[in-house]
Amino acid sequence: MPSPAAPPNASDPAPAGARAGQPVILFVDDEPQSCKWFARTFADEFNVLTATGVDEALALLREHGPSVALLVTDYRMPQRNGLDLLLAVQRDFKHLVRLLATAYAEKDVAIAAINEGHVFRILEKPLDLVQTRLILREAMTLFRAQTMERALLENRMLAMRETLGFLAHELNTPLATVRGFVSAITDRYQAPADQAATQTQEEAARVACFSEREPGEVMAALAGAQRSALYCQSLVSAFVRSARDAYPGSIDQPVTASNLVQALLKEFPFEREEHSWVSCEVAVDFALPGQRDLLYLVLSTLTKNALLALQEQPEPRLRIVLGREPGPEGRARPWIRFIDNGHGIAPEILAKLTREPVTTRAQSGGNGMGLMFCRRVVQSLGGSIELSSELGHGATVSLYFKP
């Protein structure tokens, strides 16, 4: 075997000739010459680390673990064999693609390596240069595919956790409204008095009495509770559908911006005269990308925030405007804008909104999660969200979508 240059070892901060950002192969063999040959032979294509034993290999993995993609280990080694290393890696470094190199063709070794160590391939020693290089390339391709799949899964789980947190937050308001209406109705209930002479006891038991300060109060409270309960149901249904649609293979249902806004105006639980505050202006309609139900949650959040800001205004107005404007490379960029004439947003809060969980309503239980959720949903669709406001002169929230 030709005499190669010494390979990197456990004390090296990075593999010799390392390509920045490229995954690393860790080769483990108790024969130093074998380690040198492997490092010299494959360093032209891969970053290589070597170790001459299980303990040294695990120490390297603890230091370089996230950057290591493949593990190629010999089976026959003193003290601890390759299967011991494979089992430790399977437990602590699950992201690695594992290969076993051995000069021994015992059937039980191969079975244990596959079943317990979850190896990708078994390489027979002495290693064939061409065949080994092909297998390393296959293993690296598998590693990249698994890394991408893990990233997609992690992003999906993160989005799911954020949506769950947002959902729990958004349900608080309508549920509190329902409780308030129920409490108000309960307070107006009147226990049956002595039965009138003209009523039998059975007839009196079928009649419930409620007092009202103004005519229609009880029915208005019942209607308000029903609206809020229906809104809760719509939020939960939207979340369930968005969770189902997040799985691979699902097909997004196309929806136009105007149709989604009309659904919002129909389903949102407006209180008293709030519905009359809101108008929709369609300068240009367009198809929305992504999941309809997540976008519905975004529009609901922005509507709720605007209505809260309008509560003290003498002539409250919320305009929901649809349009386009020139974007990058001359392509028209569609947008939806929520424009209110509320009290506006303080500059120090405006600078942080959508970037961190701050709120204009901390005293009433706001926590800023809603706008954070909106930003992440729109960004996941390749768009952006922008806020502008002048204190005392309302606020504008713009949702921009890909051209």
Secondary structure, DSSP 8 states (H G I E B T S, - for coil): ---------TT-SS-TT--TT--EEEEE-S-HHHHHHHHHHHTTTSEEEEESSHHHHHHHHHHHGGGEEEEEEES--SSS-HHHHHHHHHHH-TT-EEEEEES---HHHHHHHHHTS--SEEEESS--HHHHHHHHHHHHHHHHHHHHHHHHHHHHHHHHHHHHHHHHHHHHHHHHHHHHHHHHHHHTEE---S--TTS-HHHHHT--EE--SSTTHHHHHHHHHHHHHHHHHHHHHHHHHHHHHTSTT-----EEHHHHHHHHHHHS---TTHHHHEEEEESS--EE-S-HHHHHHHHHHHHHHHHHHTTT-SS--EEEEEEEEE-GGG-EEEEEEEEE-SS---HHHHTTTTTS---S-GGGT--SHHHHHHHHHHHHTT-EEEEEE-TTS-EEEEEE---
